[in-house]
């Protein structure tokens, strides 16, 4: 299983690049839409960049289930094995 702290840090960098949010705002309990105000277009960019960075595949039907940063970290961690 991949290191969740490393995934969180990497995901925070991707979110910062896409949205300009500070990396320390990207926390496990934050909702992408509610707390971080990330729209669906930005979310798709974040997903594509995360797939490349972590060498995982996140199917479109899974993306809607990734409501919080923690959900995404868990998914990537499990998918990365």
LODO-338039 format. One record per atom (N, C-alpha, C): residue in three letters; atom name; z, x, y. Coordinates in Angstrom, 1 decimal. Example, Ala and Ser with C-alpha at 12.3 -4.5 7.8 and 13.67 -1.06 7.14 Angstrom:
REM LODO-338039
DRENPA   aa  at      c3      c1      c2
DRENPA  ALA   N     7.8    13.2    -5.7
DRENPA  ALA  CA     7.8    12.3    -4.5
DRENPA  ALA   C     7.8    13.2    -3.3
DRENPA  SER   N     7.1    12.8    -2.2
DRENPA  SER  CA     7.1    13.7    -1.1
DRENPA  SER   C     7.9    12.9     0.0
END
This chain:
REM LODO-338039
DRENPA   aa  at      c3      c1      c2
DRENPA  UNK   N     0.0     0.9    -1.2
DRENPA  UNK  CA     0.0     0.0     0.0
DRENPA  UNK   C     0.0     0.9     1.2
DRENPA  UNK   N    -0.8     0.6     2.2
DRENPA  UNK  CA    -0.9     1.4     3.4
DRENPA  UNK   C     0.3     1.2     4.3
DRENPA  UNK   N     0.6     2.2     5.1
DRENPA  UNK  CA     1.8     2.3     6.0
DRENPA  UNK   C     1.6     1.2     7.1
DRENPA  UNK   N     2.5     0.3     7.1
DRENPA  UNK  CA     2.4    -0.8     8.1
DRENPA  UNK   C     2.6    -0.3     9.5
DRENPA  UNK   N     3.4     0.7     9.7
DRENPA  UNK  CA     3.5     1.2    11.1
DRENPA  UNK   C     2.3     1.8    11.6
DRENPA  UNK   N     1.6     2.5    10.7
DRENPA  UNK  CA     0.3     3.2    11.0
DRENPA  UNK   C    -0.7     2.1    11.3
DRENPA  UNK   N    -0.7     1.0    10.5
DRENPA  UNK  CA    -1.7    -0.1    10.7
DRENPA  UNK   C    -1.4    -0.7    12.1
DRENPA  UNK   N    -0.1    -1.0    12.4
DRENPA  UNK  CA     0.2    -1.6    13.6
DRENPA  UNK   C    -0.2    -0.8    14.8
DRENPA  UNK   N     0.0     0.5    14.7
DRENPA  UNK  CA    -0.4     1.5    15.8
DRENPA  UNK   C    -1.9     1.5    16.0
DRENPA  UNK   N    -2.6     1.5    14.9
DRENPA  UNK  CA    -4.1     1.5    14.9
DRENPA  UNK   C    -4.6     0.2    15.5
DRENPA  UNK   N    -4.0    -0.9    15.1
DRENPA  UNK  CA    -4.4    -2.2    15.5
DRENPA  UNK   C    -4.1    -2.4    17.0
DRENPA  UNK   N    -3.0    -1.9    17.5
DRENPA  UNK  CA    -2.6    -1.9    18.9
DRENPA  UNK   C    -3.7    -1.2    19.7
DRENPA  UNK   N    -4.1     0.0    19.2
DRENPA  UNK  CA    -5.2     0.7    19.9
DRENPA  UNK   C    -6.5    -0.1    20.1
DRENPA  UNK   N    -6.8    -0.7    19.0
DRENPA  UNK  CA    -8.1    -1.6    19.0
DRENPA  UNK   C    -7.9    -2.7    20.0
DRENPA  UNK   N    -6.7    -3.4    20.0
DRENPA  UNK  CA    -6.5    -4.5    20.9
DRENPA  UNK   C    -6.5    -3.9    22.3
DRENPA  UNK   N    -5.9    -2.8    22.6
DRENPA  UNK  CA    -5.9    -2.2    23.9
DRENPA  UNK   C    -7.4    -1.9    24.4
DRENPA  UNK   N    -8.2    -1.3    23.5
DRENPA  UNK  CA    -9.6    -1.1    23.9
DRENPA  UNK   C   -10.3    -2.3    24.2
DRENPA  UNK   N   -10.1    -3.4    23.5
DRENPA  UNK  CA   -10.8    -4.6    23.6
DRENPA  UNK   C   -10.3    -5.5    24.8
DRENPA  UNK   N    -9.0    -5.5    25.0
DRENPA  UNK  CA    -8.4    -6.4    26.0
DRENPA  UNK   C    -7.7    -5.8    27.2
DRENPA  UNK   N    -7.4    -4.5    27.1
DRENPA  UNK  CA    -6.7    -3.8    28.1
DRENPA  UNK   C    -5.2    -4.0    28.0
DRENPA  UNK   N    -4.7    -4.7    27.0
DRENPA  UNK  CA    -3.3    -4.9    26.8
DRENPA  UNK   C    -2.6    -3.6    26.5
DRENPA  UNK   N    -1.4    -3.3    26.9
DRENPA  UNK  CA    -0.7    -2.1    26.6
DRENPA  UNK   C    -0.4    -2.2    25.1
DRENPA  UNK   N    -0.4    -1.0    24.4
DRENPA  UNK  CA    -0.2    -1.0    23.0
DRENPA  UNK   C     1.2    -1.5    22.6
DRENPA  UNK   N     2.2    -1.2    23.5
DRENPA  UNK  CA     3.5    -1.7    23.1
DRENPA  UNK   C     3.7    -3.2    23.2
DRENPA  UNK   N     2.7    -3.9    23.8
DRENPA  UNK  CA     2.8    -5.4    23.8
DRENPA  UNK   C     2.3    -6.0    22.5
DRENPA  UNK   N     1.6    -5.1    21.7
DRENPA  UNK  CA     1.1    -5.6    20.4
DRENPA  UNK   C     2.2    -5.4    19.3
DRENPA  UNK   N     3.0    -6.5    19.1
DRENPA  UNK  CA     4.1    -6.4    18.1
DRENPA  UNK   C     3.9    -7.4    17.0
DRENPA  UNK   N     4.6    -7.2    15.9
DRENPA  UNK  CA     4.3    -7.9    14.7
DRENPA  UNK   C     4.5    -9.4    14.9
DRENPA  UNK   N     5.4    -9.8    15.7
DRENPA  UNK  CA     5.7   -11.3    15.9
DRENPA  UNK   C     4.9   -11.9    16.9
DRENPA  UNK   N     4.0   -11.2    17.6
DRENPA  UNK  CA     3.1   -11.8    18.6
DRENPA  UNK   C     1.9   -12.5    18.0
DRENPA  UNK   N     1.7   -13.7    18.6
DRENPA  UNK  CA     0.5   -14.5    18.3
DRENPA  UNK   C    -0.7   -13.9    19.1
DRENPA  UNK   N    -1.8   -13.7    18.4
DRENPA  UNK  CA    -3.0   -13.2    19.1
DRENPA  UNK   C    -3.4   -14.2    20.2
DRENPA  UNK   N    -3.4   -15.5    20.0
DRENPA  UNK  CA    -3.9   -16.4    21.0
DRENPA  UNK   C    -2.8   -16.8    21.9
DRENPA  UNK   N    -1.6   -17.2    21.4
DRENPA  UNK  CA    -0.6   -17.7    22.3
DRENPA  UNK   C     0.1   -16.6    23.1
DRENPA  UNK   N     0.5   -15.5    22.5
DRENPA  UNK  CA     1.2   -14.5    23.2
DRENPA  UNK   C     0.3   -13.4    23.9
DRENPA  UNK   N    -0.8   -13.0    23.2
DRENPA  UNK  CA    -1.6   -12.0    23.7
DRENPA  UNK   C    -2.9   -12.5    24.4
DRENPA  UNK   N    -3.1   -13.8    24.3
DRENPA  UNK  CA    -4.2   -14.5    25.1
DRENPA  UNK   C    -5.6   -13.9    24.7
DRENPA  UNK   N    -5.7   -13.7    23.4
DRENPA  UNK  CA    -7.0   -13.1    22.9
DRENPA  UNK   C    -7.9   -14.3    22.5
DRENPA  UNK   N    -9.1   -14.3    23.0
DRENPA  UNK  CA   -10.0   -15.4    22.6
DRENPA  UNK   C   -10.8   -15.1    21.3
DRENPA  UNK   N   -11.5   -16.1    20.8
DRENPA  UNK  CA   -12.2   -15.9    19.5
DRENPA  UNK   C   -13.2   -14.8    19.5
DRENPA  UNK   N   -13.9   -14.6    20.7
DRENPA  UNK  CA   -14.9   -13.5    20.7
DRENPA  UNK   C   -14.3   -12.2    20.7
DRENPA  UNK   N   -13.2   -12.0    21.4
DRENPA  UNK  CA   -12.5   -10.7    21.4
DRENPA  UNK   C   -11.9   -10.5    20.0
DRENPA  UNK   N   -11.4   -11.6    19.4
DRENPA  UNK  CA   -10.8   -11.5    18.1
DRENPA  UNK   C   -11.8   -11.0    17.1
DRENPA  UNK   N   -13.0   -11.5    17.1
DRENPA  UNK  CA   -14.0   -11.0    16.2
DRENPA  UNK   C   -14.3    -9.5    16.4
DRENPA  UNK   N   -14.3    -9.1    17.6
DRENPA  UNK  CA   -14.6    -7.7    17.9
DRENPA  UNK   C   -13.4    -6.8    17.3
DRENPA  UNK   N   -12.2    -7.3    17.5
DRENPA  UNK  CA   -11.0    -6.6    17.0
DRENPA  UNK   C   -11.1    -6.6    15.5
DRENPA  UNK   N   -11.5    -7.7    14.8
DRENPA  UNK  CA   -11.6    -7.7    13.4
DRENPA  UNK   C   -12.6    -6.7    12.9
DRENPA  UNK   N   -13.8    -6.7    13.5
DRENPA  UNK  CA   -14.9    -5.7    13.1
DRENPA  UNK   C   -14.4    -4.3    13.3
DRENPA  UNK   N   -13.7    -4.0    14.4
DRENPA  UNK  CA   -13.2    -2.6    14.7
DRENPA  UNK   C   -12.1    -2.3    13.7
DRENPA  UNK   N   -11.3    -3.3    13.3
DRENPA  UNK  CA   -10.2    -3.0    12.3
DRENPA  UNK   C   -10.8    -2.8    10.9
DRENPA  UNK   N   -11.9    -3.5    10.6
DRENPA  UNK  CA   -12.5    -3.3     9.3
DRENPA  UNK   C   -13.1    -1.9     9.2
DRENPA  UNK   N   -13.7    -1.4    10.3
DRENPA  UNK  CA   -14.2     0.0    10.3
DRENPA  UNK   C   -13.1     1.0    10.3
DRENPA  UNK   N   -12.0     0.8    11.1
DRENPA  UNK  CA   -11.0     1.8    11.2
DRENPA  UNK   C   -10.2     1.9     9.9
DRENPA  UNK   N    -9.9     0.8     9.2
DRENPA  UNK  CA    -9.1     0.8     8.0
DRENPA  UNK   C    -9.9     0.7     6.7
DRENPA  UNK   N   -11.2     0.6     6.8
DRENPA  UNK  CA   -12.1     0.5     5.7
DRENPA  UNK   C   -11.7    -0.7     4.8
DRENPA  UNK   N   -11.6    -1.8     5.4
DRENPA  UNK  CA   -11.3    -3.1     4.7
DRENPA  UNK   C   -12.3    -4.1     5.1
DRENPA  UNK   N   -12.4    -5.2     4.3
DRENPA  UNK  CA   -13.2    -6.3     4.7
DRENPA  UNK   C   -12.3    -7.5     4.9
DRENPA  UNK   N   -12.5    -8.1     6.1
DRENPA  UNK  CA   -11.7    -9.3     6.4
DRENPA  UNK   C   -12.7   -10.5     6.6
DRENPA  UNK   N   -12.9   -11.3     5.5
DRENPA  UNK  CA   -13.8   -12.4     5.6
DRENPA  UNK   C   -13.5   -13.4     6.7
DRENPA  UNK   N   -14.6   -14.0     7.3
DRENPA  UNK  CA   -14.4   -14.9     8.4
DRENPA  UNK   C   -13.4   -16.0     8.1
DRENPA  UNK   N   -13.4   -16.5     6.9
DRENPA  UNK  CA   -12.5   -17.6     6.6
DRENPA  UNK   C   -11.0   -17.1     6.5
DRENPA  UNK   N   -10.8   -15.8     6.4
DRENPA  UNK  CA    -9.4   -15.2     6.5
DRENPA  UNK   C    -9.0   -15.0     7.9
DRENPA  UNK   N    -9.9   -14.8     8.8
DRENPA  UNK  CA    -9.5   -14.5    10.2
DRENPA  UNK   C    -8.7   -15.6    10.8
DRENPA  UNK   N    -9.1   -16.8    10.5
DRENPA  UNK  CA    -8.3   -18.0    11.1
DRENPA  UNK   C    -6.9   -18.0    10.6
DRENPA  UNK   N    -6.6   -17.4     9.5
DRENPA  UNK  CA    -5.2   -17.4     9.0
DRENPA  UNK   C    -4.4   -16.3     9.6
DRENPA  UNK   N    -5.0   -15.3    10.3
DRENPA  UNK  CA    -4.3   -14.2    10.9
DRENPA  UNK   C    -3.9   -14.6    12.3
DRENPA  UNK   N    -2.9   -15.4    12.4
DRENPA  UNK  CA    -2.5   -15.9    13.7
DRENPA  UNK   C    -1.6   -14.9    14.5
DRENPA  UNK   N    -0.8   -14.1    13.7
DRENPA  UNK  CA     0.0   -13.1    14.4
DRENPA  UNK   C    -0.4   -11.7    14.1
DRENPA  UNK   N     0.1   -10.8    14.9
DRENPA  UNK  CA    -0.2    -9.4    14.6
DRENPA  UNK   C     0.3    -9.0    13.3
DRENPA  UNK   N     1.5    -9.5    12.9
DRENPA  UNK  CA     2.1    -9.2    11.6
DRENPA  UNK   C     1.2    -9.7    10.5
DRENPA  UNK   N     0.6   -10.9    10.6
DRENPA  UNK  CA    -0.3   -11.4     9.6
DRENPA  UNK   C    -1.5   -10.4     9.4
DRENPA  UNK   N    -2.0    -9.9    10.5
DRENPA  UNK  CA    -3.2    -9.0    10.4
DRENPA  UNK   C    -2.7    -7.7     9.7
DRENPA  UNK   N    -1.5    -7.2    10.1
DRENPA  UNK  CA    -1.0    -6.0     9.5
DRENPA  UNK   C    -0.8    -6.1     8.0
DRENPA  UNK   N    -0.2    -7.2     7.6
DRENPA  UNK  CA     0.0    -7.5     6.2
DRENPA  UNK   C    -1.3    -7.6     5.4
DRENPA  UNK   N    -2.3    -8.3     6.0
DRENPA  UNK  CA    -3.6    -8.4     5.4
DRENPA  UNK   C    -4.2    -7.1     5.2
DRENPA  UNK   N    -4.3    -6.3     6.2
DRENPA  UNK  CA    -4.9    -5.0     6.2
DRENPA  UNK   C    -4.2    -4.1     5.2
DRENPA  UNK   N    -2.9    -4.1     5.2
DRENPA  UNK  CA    -2.1    -3.3     4.3
DRENPA  UNK   C    -2.4    -3.7     2.8
DRENPA  UNK   N    -2.5    -4.9     2.5
DRENPA  UNK  CA    -2.8    -5.4     1.2
DRENPA  UNK   C    -4.2    -5.0     0.8
DRENPA  UNK   N    -5.1    -5.2     1.7
DRENPA  UNK  CA    -6.6    -5.0     1.5
DRENPA  UNK   C    -6.9    -3.5     1.3
DRENPA  UNK   N    -6.1    -2.7     2.0
DRENPA  UNK  CA    -6.3    -1.3     2.0
DRENPA  UNK   C    -5.8    -0.6     0.7
DRENPA  UNK   N    -4.9    -1.4     0.1
DRENPA  UNK  CA    -4.3    -0.9    -1.2
DRENPA  UNK   C    -3.4     0.3    -1.0
END
